[in-house]
Amino acid sequence: MSNEFSSNKKVEVKIQRILSELISLKVSDPRLKNIIISEVKVNKDISTAKVYFLVLNKKVKSKQINLILKKATGYLKKEMSAKLDLKKLPNLTFIYDTKEQDALYINKLIDKTIMNDQKSK
């Protein structure tokens, strides 16, 4: 079981590194220059990879980036195949990473609760 975990983790790290490199250096669409691949999660049999991304340029919408990445999936997989030693490449699913926004929202709720609690005392 631990071997499965470590091999999957290695694949996740490799995919993240390769995709980051491809997007920053080889993809010609300037809208993709302002994204970061924040995390990659593969399933047990490495048939699917969920690729989480962040958008640095707030002028470009995450939905727009997601569409561009979906269109570039074939190219990205082709380029990845040369650098990734797998029998079959995983299907890539791109997901906008909301962890940072979620954390900010939770912090705001906590602050608001603390303020309301102090007012009621």
Secondary structure, DSSP 8 states (H G I E B T S, - for coil): -HHHHHHHHHHHHHHHHHHHHHHHHT---GGGGGEEEEEEEE-TTSSEEEEEEEES-TTS-HHHHHHHHHHTHHHHHHHHHHH---SS--EEEEEE--HHHHHHHHHHHHHHHHHHHHHH-
